[in-house]
């Protein structure tokens, strides 16, 4: 009796552990879904979506006051009303204006520039958590969100600067050549705001409760940044504050960017009122926070929207 032997076919062994699975995936050209790209690739992805970033920023700015009857006028009115309140409290009731020449230009410049910083940081905290639907539905570099929100605040600042110029002229601060110094100062401040926004976006995505804490942090930061008063005056006063504390307050980024804009726009604000090596600080804070914040945000790219 003959016996038929069925042919045998070689089959690949079933992978027995994660190492085998990874090798099998690599052999067939498979990659992890949502894996973090390299830093160079990530920059390229952001650049390719630059039109989305600008369009998203403009749309958010337009929609911000769409329900208000005055509409986009509130972009100017909000910081201006804050300046009026601060002038009444600090300038009139506390008498701060007596020690500061051109107090109204001094105050309004500080309020407008500070509002840009504060709003950039605050909006960055909610950049991921408030756009979870967009993050989970579409594939795009998540840094687009905090960067677009900073661009939104920069666009809003341009409206405020138009009002600021009118106020400066009304109080005798006429345009001069050194006003151009405001451009590099504002560019460095934008780098700083973008970096801090990226840092806060990652922290806010992981711990949403940070958004509830931020108003208190922002308020303390504002009072220590010389928005309504002169940090430089502490050095010549008799408050008993150590010199190193005064220098730290003068050199921290919130105060540096305000003082640099005052130095550029207000004639009575002289170079001795800004900290030593002011331009190095202006550029250094911007680059440090932008580069560090960008890398910090990129390192968690694959985790956004997953929990």
Buried (B, 14 or more C-beta within 10 A) or exposed (E): EEEEEEEEEEEEEEEEEEEEEEEEEEEEEEEEEEEBBEEEEBBEBBEEBEEBBBEBBBEBBEEBBEEEEEEBEBBBBBBBEBBBEBBEEBBEEEEBBEEBEBBBBBBBBBBBBBBBBBBBBBBBBBBBBBBEEBBEEEEBBBBBBBBBBBBBBBBBBEBBBEBBBEBBEEBEBEEEEEBEBBEBBBEBBBBBBBBBBBBBBBBBBBEBEBBEEBEEBBEEBBEBBBBBBBBBBBBEEEEEEEEEEBBBBBBBBBBBBBBBBBBBBBBBBEEEBBBEEBBEBBBBBBBBBBEBBBEBBBEBBBBBBEE
